[in-house]
Amino acid sequence: MAHKNTYKRKEIKYCLTEQQYRMIMFELGPFIQADKYGKSTVCNLYCDTSDWELARRSIDKPVYKEKLRLRGYDVNSPDDRVFLELKKKWKGIVYKRRFACTLRDAMAYLRSGIEPPGANQVFREIDYTIHHYNLQPKLFLAYDRLAYCGREDEEFRLTFDFNIRSRTESLSFMDGMDTELLTGQPFALMEVKAAQAMPRWFVDILNQNQLYPASFSKYGQVYQKLILAKKEREKCLKVS
């Protein structure tokens, strides 16, 4: 199956309670179908600077921001395919470019700088970004995803993410799911991905259920929790 490796689209997020999720799924039924990923566990390895520059920027809501990560879906083997992804956001428009390779080759590149087979122009952009910022693997972040597309327009996509969890140690997809759940996360994080305007039927469902966009960066949220936890530890040490 061919996979698209460059994207330009709007991505809008909605934080749903369990009741809102169940209601909207009932109403969406006639209009959507499972996409090529369907139900999966999405694993990400985010790369950042030594002082978390990209994470800090992601929560400041700037006009321009970028992230670099390694992403895989239901990865079970070092030979499974994963994606090195460079994601940029400029004035509400998301530009994503990704390079596919095996997990084994991706980790050899991230850890030792060994160029993966088939390196192309997209990989050169990723490589430039890594060296420009001096990025290193910093955070493993995973979640359970249900992915759908429109029955009449497969370019219109909806994803629902659950159980956002992370760790800063054992930064490998092969180290299992010994992670910490993100506190305060919504029951489901719905994300709309559309190259064009949202379909009228979807806008009607949003309005009927009084659902409004929310600013929620998984990476930024986890980073904030890490910093708060660090400050709390330092406070306790001072008291003791």
TAFENDA-V773654 format. One record per pair of residues at least 24 apart in sequence whose ideal C-beta (glycine too) atoms are under 10 Angstrom apart, sorted by sequence separation. I is the first residue (numbers start at 1). J is the second residue. If there is no record, write none. Layout:
BEGIN
I:J
I:J
END
This chain:
BEGIN
45:69
46:70
64:88
65:89
66:90
78:102
79:103
80:104
81:105
82:106
97:121
98:122
99:123
141:165
142:166
161:185
162:186
163:187
190:214
44:69
45:70
46:71
64:89
65:90
77:102
78:103
79:104
81:106
82:107
84:109
97:122
98:123
99:124
110:135
111:136
140:165
141:166
142:167
161:186
162:187
163:188
164:189
189:214
191:216
43:69
44:70
45:71
63:89
64:90
77:103
78:104
79:105
84:110
97:123
99:125
110:136
111:137
140:166
141:167
162:188
43:70
44:71
45:72
62:89
63:90
64:91
71:98
75:102
76:103
77:104
78:105
99:126
110:137
139:166
140:167
141:168
160:187
161:188
162:189
189:216
43:71
44:72
62:90
63:91
70:98
75:103
78:106
97:125
98:126
99:127
139:167
140:168
160:188
161:189
186:214
42:71
43:72
63:92
66:95
67:96
69:98
78:107
97:126
139:168
140:169
159:188
160:189
161:190
189:218
42:72
43:73
72:102
78:108
107:137
138:168
140:170
159:189
160:190
161:191
186:216
41:72
42:73
43:74
58:89
70:101
72:103
137:168
140:171
142:173
159:190
160:191
185:216
40:72
41:73
42:74
43:75
84:116
97:129
139:171
140:172
158:190
159:191
189:221
3:36
40:73
41:74
42:75
70:103
138:171
140:173
158:191
159:192
185:218
40:74
41:75
72:106
137:171
157:191
158:192
159:193
1:36
38:73
39:74
40:75
41:76
71:106
136:171
137:172
140:175
142:177
157:192
158:193
37:73
38:74
70:106
86:122
143:179
156:192
157:193
158:194
182:218
185:221
36:73
37:74
45:82
47:84
70:107
85:122
86:123
88:125
140:177
142:179
156:193
157:194
184:221
185:222
44:82
84:122
140:178
141:179
155:193
156:194
157:195
183:221
43:82
44:83
45:84
70:109
84:123
86:125
140:179
143:182
155:194
156:195
182:221
70:110
86:126
155:195
156:196
182:222
184:224
185:225
44:85
85:126
86:127
88:129
141:182
153:194
155:196
156:197
184:225
68:110
84:126
86:128
143:185
146:188
153:195
156:198
180:222
182:224
183:225
84:127
86:129
153:196
156:199
182:225
86:130
144:188
145:189
146:190
147:191
149:193
150:194
158:202
180:225
183:228
84:130
143:189
145:191
147:193
153:199
156:202
180:226
183:229
152:199
150:198
150:199
152:201
180:229
150:201
150:202
164:216
166:218
166:219
164:218
168:222
161:216
166:221
167:222
70:126
166:222
161:218
164:221
165:222
166:223
45:103
68:126
164:222
168:226
166:225
43:103
111:171
166:226
45:106
68:129
110:171
111:172
45:107
67:129
68:130
47:110
66:129
107:171
45:110
68:133
107:172
69:135
107:173
66:133
68:135
70:137
75:142
106:173
107:174
69:137
69:138
103:172
69:139
70:140
71:141
72:142
103:173
104:174
103:174
69:141
73:145
73:147
54:129
143:218
11:87
142:218
141:218
3:81
5:83
7:85
11:89
141:219
10:89
47:126
54:133
3:83
5:85
7:87
12:92
53:133
139:219
141:221
11:92
53:134
54:135
138:219
141:222
10:92
11:93
12:94
47:129
53:135
140:222
10:93
11:94
47:130
50:133
55:138
139:222
9:93
10:94
49:133
50:134
54:138
55:139
139:223
8:93
9:94
11:96
48:133
49:134
50:135
138:223
8:94
9:95
47:133
48:134
49:135
50:136
52:138
7:94
8:95
9:96
47:134
48:135
49:136
52:139
139:226
7:95
8:96
47:135
48:136
50:138
138:226
6:95
7:96
8:97
46:135
47:136
48:137
49:138
6:96
7:97
47:137
48:138
5:96
6:97
7:98
46:137
47:138
48:139
82:173
4:96
5:97
6:98
45:137
46:138
47:139
5:98
45:138
46:139
80:173
4:98
5:99
45:139
46:140
78:172
80:174
3:98
5:100
44:139
45:140
46:141
78:173
44:140
45:141
77:173
78:174
3:100
43:140
44:141
45:142
76:173
77:174
96:193
43:141
44:142
75:173
76:174
42:141
43:142
44:143
75:174
94:193
42:142
43:143
41:142
42:143
70:171
72:173
41:143
42:144
71:173
93:195
40:143
41:144
42:145
70:173
40:144
41:145
39:144
40:145
42:147
39:145
40:146
38:145
39:146
40:147
37:145
38:146
39:147
37:146
38:147
37:147
38:148
35:146
36:147
37:148
34:146
35:147
37:149
34:147
35:148
36:149
34:148
35:149
5:120
32:147
33:148
34:149
35:150
6:122
32:148
33:149
5:122
31:148
32:149
33:150
42:159
32:150
33:151
36:154
31:150
32:151
33:152
35:154
40:159
42:161
28:148
31:151
32:152
37:157
46:166
25:146
30:151
31:152
33:154
39:160
28:150
31:153
35:157
37:159
41:163
42:164
44:166
25:148
35:158
32:156
35:159
47:171
21:146
31:156
32:157
46:171
32:158
45:171
31:158
45:172
45:173
89:217
43:172
44:173
28:158
43:173
43:174
41:173
25:158
24:158
43:177
25:160
24:160
41:177
21:160
21:162
14:158
16:160
9:155
11:157
13:159
14:160
9:156
9:157
11:159
13:161
67:217
69:219
4:155
65:217
67:219
67:220
61:215
65:220
59:215
61:217
59:217
58:217
61:220
57:217
58:218
59:219
60:220
58:219
59:220
28:190
55:217
58:220
59:221
25:188
57:220
58:221
24:188
55:219
56:220
59:223
21:186
22:187
25:190
54:219
55:220
58:223
59:224
20:186
21:187
22:188
24:190
54:220
55:221
58:224
20:187
21:188
52:219
55:222
56:223
18:186
19:187
20:188
21:189
31:199
52:220
55:223
56:224
59:227
17:186
18:187
21:190
32:201
54:223
55:224
15:185
16:186
17:187
18:188
20:190
31:201
32:202
15:186
16:187
17:188
30:201
31:202
48:219
52:223
55:226
56:227
14:186
15:187
16:188
46:218
55:227
13:186
15:188
16:189
28:201
46:219
14:188
15:189
16:190
27:201
28:202
31:205
44:218
52:226
14:189
15:190
27:202
44:219
48:223
52:227
13:189
14:190
42:218
46:222
13:190
14:191
27:204
28:205
46:223
12:190
13:191
14:192
24:202
27:205
12:191
13:192
26:205
27:206
11:191
12:192
11:192
12:193
24:205
27:208
10:192
11:193
12:194
23:205
24:206
27:209
9:192
10:193
11:194
9:193
10:194
24:208
9:194
10:195
23:208
24:209
7:193
9:195
10:196
12:198
23:209
8:195
9:196
10:197
24:211
7:195
10:198
23:211
20:209
19:209
20:210
20:211
14:206
16:209
12:206
14:209
16:211
15:211
14:211
15:212
14:212
15:213
16:214
14:213
15:214
12:212
13:213
14:214
15:215
12:213
13:214
15:216
12:214
13:215
14:216
13:216
13:217
13:218
END
